[in-house]
Amino acid sequence: MGAINAMVEHSKARLDLFTTSHTSSASPSPSSISTGGYSITQCLAVLNTILGLDKATYIKTMNHLVNNAEWRELFMGLDEEKKLWAIESIP
């Protein structure tokens, strides 16, 4: 359990760092425009914190996040372990 908690804390810290370092008053880029509750950029930032994804799984998940606003909502609402389960369920 300690390792999972450490991974979660690491993920949160990286997301906080990303969020604070990429905030600007400029117009949003197309990739950061929200098409639901979460932008593609937010979802990819979280995806980038998940350790152990192979290249094929990462790309498959990235494409799924880009193409499916409802799945982005689901993905962002899950804890770290369940995110992995959701990723594994993508056909």
C-alpha positions as CSV (number, residue, x, y, z in Angstrom):
1,M,0.0,0.0,0.0
2,G,2.9,2.4,0.7
3,A,4.2,2.1,-2.8
4,I,0.7,2.9,-4.3
5,N,0.4,5.9,-1.9
6,A,3.8,7.1,-2.9
7,M,2.9,6.8,-6.6
8,V,-0.3,8.8,-6.0
9,E,1.5,11.5,-4.1
10,H,4.1,11.7,-6.9
11,S,1.4,11.9,-9.5
12,K,-0.3,14.7,-7.6
13,A,2.9,16.6,-7.2
14,R,3.7,16.3,-10.9
15,L,0.2,17.5,-11.9
16,D,0.4,20.4,-9.5
17,L,3.8,21.4,-11.0
18,F,2.5,21.1,-14.5
19,T,-0.7,23.1,-13.7
20,T,1.2,26.0,-12.1
21,S,4.0,26.1,-14.7
22,H,1.7,26.0,-17.7
23,T,-0.9,28.6,-16.7
24,S,-0.9,31.7,-18.9
25,S,-3.3,34.4,-20.0
26,A,-2.7,33.7,-23.7
27,S,-5.4,32.2,-25.8
28,P,-5.7,28.5,-25.3
29,S,-4.1,26.2,-27.9
30,P,-6.5,23.8,-29.7
31,S,-5.2,20.9,-27.6
32,S,-6.1,22.6,-24.4
33,I,-9.7,23.6,-25.3
34,S,-12.1,21.8,-23.2
35,T,-14.8,19.7,-24.9
36,G,-16.3,18.5,-21.7
37,G,-15.3,18.8,-18.0
38,Y,-11.6,18.1,-18.7
39,S,-9.4,19.3,-21.4
40,I,-7.2,17.0,-23.5
41,T,-4.2,18.8,-22.0
42,Q,-5.3,18.1,-18.4
43,C,-5.9,14.4,-19.2
44,L,-2.6,14.0,-21.0
45,A,-0.8,15.6,-18.0
46,V,-2.3,13.0,-15.7
47,L,-1.6,10.2,-18.2
48,N,2.0,11.2,-18.3
49,T,2.3,10.7,-14.5
50,I,1.2,7.0,-14.7
51,L,4.2,4.8,-14.4
52,G,4.8,1.6,-16.3
53,L,2.7,2.1,-19.5
54,D,4.3,0.7,-22.6
55,K,4.4,2.7,-25.8
56,A,1.4,0.9,-27.5
57,T,-0.8,1.3,-24.4
58,Y,0.2,4.9,-23.9
59,I,-0.7,5.8,-27.6
60,K,-3.9,3.8,-27.5
61,T,-4.9,5.6,-24.3
62,M,-3.9,9.0,-25.6
63,N,-6.0,8.5,-28.8
64,H,-8.9,7.4,-26.6
65,L,-8.6,10.5,-24.5
66,V,-8.5,12.8,-27.5
67,N,-11.5,11.2,-29.2
68,N,-13.9,10.7,-26.3
69,A,-15.0,13.5,-24.0
70,E,-17.1,11.2,-21.9
71,W,-14.1,8.9,-21.3
72,R,-12.0,11.9,-20.3
73,E,-14.6,12.6,-17.6
74,L,-14.5,9.0,-16.4
75,F,-10.7,8.8,-16.5
76,M,-10.2,12.0,-14.5
77,G,-12.6,10.9,-11.8
78,L,-10.9,7.6,-11.1
79,D,-8.1,6.9,-8.6
80,E,-4.7,5.8,-9.8
81,E,-5.4,2.1,-9.6
82,K,-8.8,2.3,-11.4
83,K,-7.2,4.5,-14.1
84,L,-5.0,1.6,-14.9
85,W,-8.0,-0.7,-15.0
86,A,-9.8,1.6,-17.3
87,I,-6.7,1.9,-19.6
88,E,-6.5,-1.9,-19.7
89,S,-10.2,-2.1,-20.7
90,I,-9.7,0.0,-23.9
91,P,-10.2,-2.3,-26.9
